Every structure is written in structure tokens, then in C-alpha cells.
Amino acid sequence: MANRIYTKTGDKGNTSLIGGTKVPKNDIRIETYGTVDELNSWIGHINDVLDLPALKAELKEIQDRLFTIGSALATDADKELNMRLPDLHESDIVFLETKIDAMTSGLPEMKSFILPGGHPAVSAIHIVRCVCRRAERLAVSMQQHDLFIDEKIIRYLNRLSDYLFTLARYAGKLLGVEETLWKARI
């Protein structure tokens, strides 16, 4: 018989971290890596919706890094592992900064807040940015609760949300969508 996807080990509301430690499924660590998983899925969605060959490899690279982050978050830092897990590097953050700078160089200067929308792809990217910000807030909450989290993860998520904001503007430009500036009601 083929391997089954269900194990029934979580039927009572607990799950295991890499290393074997059992925690409730609503543990902040689980919430954090679950949100990173959601973020990864949304990035796959925008990669499909955008269908811009120049960005496909870039977005896949980001998805790969999010799996790296997810594995780090799913690991009990107090346990010694018999396996090697991927890790995040400073160069991963620099990668995002380089891509942000390249996209920004072709965009008009921002002088106002921009309303999300104008095209389904642009709207989807803004939704992904919001999910990224939630993942970042949860990662910071882990840190504030004295749970181990590599500080590069928080920095990467912060930079990724900047990347996604810039990507929304850049995609809008490529798609010929005019930005809608927010005009505050006074």
C-alpha cells in the first residue's frame, strides 16, 4: 500500500516539532511557520497569475527560502538533530535588496500612499504582502516570548514585505496599470 498522507497523530490537537517535541497546534511557533507556509502558497499563486518569465525564477527562489525558514521555525532549538537542515544566509537578504533596487530604479518616485488594486495580479501581490507582514509579526512575537528564532528570519521577512510592495508597483507598471494615490479626506 502507498504511504498515507494522514497519520492521525495530530487528532488530539498536538503536533511534533523537528526533534520530536510535542506542542499544541496553536503554539506560536506553529502559527508562525503555518503563516510562512501560507505566504509561500500565495507567492506560488502570484507567480502563476503574473506569468512574467523574468520573475518566475526569482519568485521560486523566494519560495525555496520560505521552505528554509519554515524548517527552521519547525525545529526545536533545544534538541540535537541527526540531520542537516538548510539555513538562511545574509546573501538571501541581499538578494531581496538587489531586486528591490532594480525594480525601484524603473518606478516613479512615491509621494503618496498607494491604494492596493488596479489589476487582479497587483491586488494579489498586496494580499501576499499583508500575509508576509503577519508572518513577520508572529516571528517578532516568538522572539518576545523568548523562543529561539534566528534574527535573519525576521530581517528576511521584513525585507520580503518591502520586495512585495515594490513588486506590486513594478507589476502594475509592466501591466500598464496606473497607480491610485491615496487622497486623505480632510
N, C-alpha and C positions, 0 to 999 in steps of 0.2 A: 504494500500500500504506500502511496506517496505521503510525504510529510504533510501533516495537517498544519494549517495556519493557527488554529486555536489550541491553546494548551490548558485552559481552564484554571491556570494558576492565579489569575487575577480576579476571579469571580467574587472574591470577598472584599474587593476594594484596595488591594495592595499590589505592588509590583516590585521587581528587583532591579537594583542598580547594577551596572557592570562592577563586579566584585562580590555580588551576592547579597548585599544589604537590602532588606525589605523595608519599603516605605509606603505610606498611603498614596494612592493615585492622585490626591490633591496636594501632595507635598510641593512646596515652592520650586524645588528642583525639577519635578515632573512637569509642573506648569510652565517652567522656563523652557525646557527642551521640547515640550509639546508645542509651544508657541514658535520656537525656531523651526520645528517641522512644518507647521502651518505656513510660516514665512517661505520656506523652501518650496512648498507646493504652489504658493501664489507666484513665486518667481518663475516656476515652470509654466504657469498659466500665462504670465505676461510674455514669456519667450514665445509661446505658441500664438498669442494674439498679435504681437508686434510683427512677427515673421520678418525681421530685418537681419539678413545674413551677417552683417557686420557686428551685430550684438549677440548672436547666438552663442558663440564660444565664450564670450565674456560672461553672460548670464549662467552658462553651465559651470564656469569656474567658480562663480559665487555660490551656486548650489552645492558644489563639492566642498567649499569652505564651510557652508552651513551644516553639512553632514559631520565635518570635523568638529565644529562647535557642539553639535548635538551629542556626539560621542563623549566629548569632554564633560559636558553637563550631566550625562547619564552615568558617569563613573564616580564611585565612592572614593574620594581622595585619600581616605584613611586606610584603604586596603591596598596591599601589594598585588599587582596583576601579573599573570603569567602570559600576558600578551602585550604586544606593542600597539598603541593607538596613534592615529595621526595627530599632529599638533598644528596649532596656528603659529604663523611666523610674522614678524614685523613687516616682511615684504608683502604679505597679504593686505595689510592696511595701506601700504604704499601703492599697491596695485589699484585700490579704490581711489586714492587721492589722484593718481595719474589719470585715471579715466574721468574723474570729475573735472579736472583741469582741462583735459582735451575737449570734453563736451561744452564746458563753460566758455571756452575761447570762441565758440561759434554762436553764442547766445547773446541777446541784448542784455544790457545791464538791468538788474532788478531795482526798481524804485518804489515798489509797492508789493503788498502781499498779492498772491495769485490764487484765484479760486480754482480748486480742482475741477477738472472736466474739460469738455470741448470735443472729446472723442472717446469711444469706449476703451481704447488702449491707454490713453492718458489717465482716464479715471481709474483704471485697474492698477496702474503704477502707483497712483496716490493711495489707493487702498493698501497695497503692499507696503508702502512707506509707513502707514499707520500701524500695520502689524509688526513691522520692524521696530518701531518706537515702543510698542508694548513689550516685545521681547527684551529690548534694552532696559525698560523699567523693571521688569522681572529679574533680570541679571543684576541690576543695582540692588534690588531688594534682597537677593541672595547674599550679596556682599555685606549689606547692612545687618543681616541676620547671622553674620559670622560663618557663613558656609563658604567653603573654598570655591573661588572662581578666578580663573586666570584673567588678569586685568586686560590682556589683549582682546579677550572676548567682548568686553564692554566697549572698548575702543573700536573694535571692528563693527559692532552693531551700530554704534554712533555714526561712524563713517559711512556705513551701508545706507543708513537713512538719508544722509546727505547725497549719496550717489543716486538713490532712488528719486529724490526730489529733482535732482539735475536731469536724470534720465527722463522724467515726465516732461520736463521743459524741452529737452532735446528731441524726444519722440514727437512732441507736438509740432516742433519746427519741421522735422522730416515729413510729417503728415500734413503740413500746411494748415495747422490749427492755430488760430490767433489766441493768445493768452488773454484771459479775462481778469483784469485787475480789480482788486477789491477796493471799493469806494466806501469808506466808513460813513455811516449816517450820522450826521452831527446835528 
